[in-house]
Amino acid sequence: MSFTDRYGAQEDDDITLDRLAHLLATIAVYDGDDEHRSISVSDSDAWNLEFYPDWVLFENSEVGGEEVGSLRGLSDQERLEIAGEFIRGDFAALRARPWGR
């Protein structure tokens, strides 16, 4: 499991919701840098949650991988709940969410 910060640096030693909350804060405020306004959490099977200021994408990032969908209009608490499900490996709960295309 690893986090990728908004500038592409990967971290794999502090995979906690507290650390994710800190990373989410780095993309919350518009600073003129649209190119670097996402962070992600990924697992060893190439499943990925990518967080943007206004939405989150759930996908398998392998070539030909599955895009489950996206969710918009989430509160900070909902974003952390989704990340918690991912970190715990609770893919049943993740897939039960109303992912849109």
N, C-alpha and C positions, 0 to 999 in steps of 0.2 A: 504494500500500500504506500502511496506517496501523494504529496501535495505538489502542485506546481503554482508558483506565485505569478503575479501579473507580468513579470519580466522573463518568465521561462525557467527560473531556477527551481530545481526539484529538491524536495525535502522528504526524507523517509524515516526520520527518527522522532518526530513529535506529532504523531497522527492523533490529535485530540480535537474535540469540538471547540475548546478554548483557542487552540491555534488556528482553526478554521475561522472562527469569529474574527480573529485579528486579521487574517487574510481578506475576509469579506469587507472589512472596514477600509482596506486599501483601495477597493474599487467603488466604494459607495459614493464618494464625493467626486464630482466632475472636476478634472484638473487640466482639461484640454488634450489629454492623451487617450483618444478613443482606441488606438491600436492596442493598448495594453490595459484593457479594462475587463479582464476575466481571470479567474483562478480555477483550478480543478483539483479533484481528488480521483486517483486511479488505482485499480488493483492489478494484480499480476496476470489476470485473464483479459486485460485490455478494456475492462469496463471503466467508464469514465462519467463523472458528473462535472460539467463545466458551468460555473457560476458567472453570470454577467450582472450588471447593476439591476436590470429589470426582469431577468428570467434565468432559468436553469435548463440545461440540456442533459439528457441521459442517453448514453450511446455506448456501443462497443466500437472502439477506435481502430480495430484491425482493418486491413484492406478487405472490403466487402462486408464489414461488420454491420450490426443492426443499430439503427437509430430508433430508440424507443419513443422519444418525443421531447417536448419542452413544456414547462409550466411558467406562467407569468403571474405577476401581481402577488407575489409571496411576501409575507412578513419575514423579518429576520429570524423569528422563532421557527417558522415553517421551514426556512432554508436550513437551519441547524437540525431540525427533525429529519429532514430528507438526508442530510449528510450523515447523521447518526445511523440511520437505517443502512446506508451504504457501507459505512465503516464497520458496522456489526455483521455485514453480509446478509442482511434481511431483504433479499431481492423480492420475496413475495410481497412484502409491504410496499417496496418501491414500485413494483409493477401494478399494484392495486390503485395507485394514484392516477388521477385523470390526465395523463400525458396527452398533449395535443400535438398536432403536426404543423 
